[in-house]
């Protein structure tokens, strides 16, 4: 259950960082930021950053006491 909760902060982190770097016309090096279009709406996204952000959020949720 903790993993599914971690998907939200991972997605928000990815969206914000990718948008900031993508608008500066940067690919982010190994982050591989790409400009995607869905129904004529463009946004920047990085699957590498999403995996790292989700993993980080998941680890933080696991180590915090309940």
Secondary structure, 3 states (H helix, E strand, C coil): CHHHHHHHHHHHHHHHHHHHHHHCCCCCHHHCCEEEEECCEEEEECHHHHHHHHHHHHHHHHHCCC
